[in-house]
Amino acid sequence: MREISPRLHTALAALQEEQLNRPASLPIPGLKTLTDELAFFALHDAYHVGQLAYVRKGLGYPGLAG
């Protein structure tokens, strides 16, 4: 994660508006543009981080933040 995150941030920051507005490549209902796909993936990842937080708590580990 420490290696990939900076590369991802750099790649996302370099995207131009016309790239973000291109048609979505995934056949997921409601996704029309690359921006929609990126938002979907961010929400999807956040969902799984929340699941991991519940697993950590169930195993007696401290929270992921704070």
N, C-alpha and C positions, 0 to 999 in steps of 0.2 A: 504494500500500500504506500509506503514511504517513497518508493521508486516511481510508481505509476501515477500517483496524484499530481506531482508537479508537471509531468508530461501531459496529463489530461487537461490541466488548467491552461497550459500553454496552447494546446491544440484548440480548446474551446475559445480562448481569447482571440485566436487568429481567424476564426470564422467570420466571413463577410455576410452582410444582410442577404444577399442573393443566394448564398449557400444555405443559410438558415431557413429561407423561404422555399427551398426546393421541395418537390413532392416527397412525402414519406415513402420509405422503401419497405416498411413492414406492413403486412396485411392485418393490422389491428384496428377495429372499428373506432372511429373518432380521431385517429391520427391522420392529419392532412399534410404536415410539413416536418422537416427535420427538427424544428423547434419543438413541435409536439412530441416527437420521439424522445428528444433529450429530456423534456419534462417528465415523460412517462418513466424513463429509466431512473431519473432522480427519485421520483416517488416510490418506485419499485424497490430501489436500494434502501431507501429510508425505512420502508416497511420491514425489510429483512433485518436491518440493524435493530429495530424495535423488538423483533422476535428474539434476536440474540441477547438483548438486554433481559428479557424474561427468563431465558435459559440460565444466564449468569446469576440472576437473583435466585432462581430455583436451586442452583447449586451452592448458594451461600456466598458468592463473590460480590464485591462492591459494585455499585452502578458504573455505567460507562462514562458518565460525566458528573461533575459536581461532587 
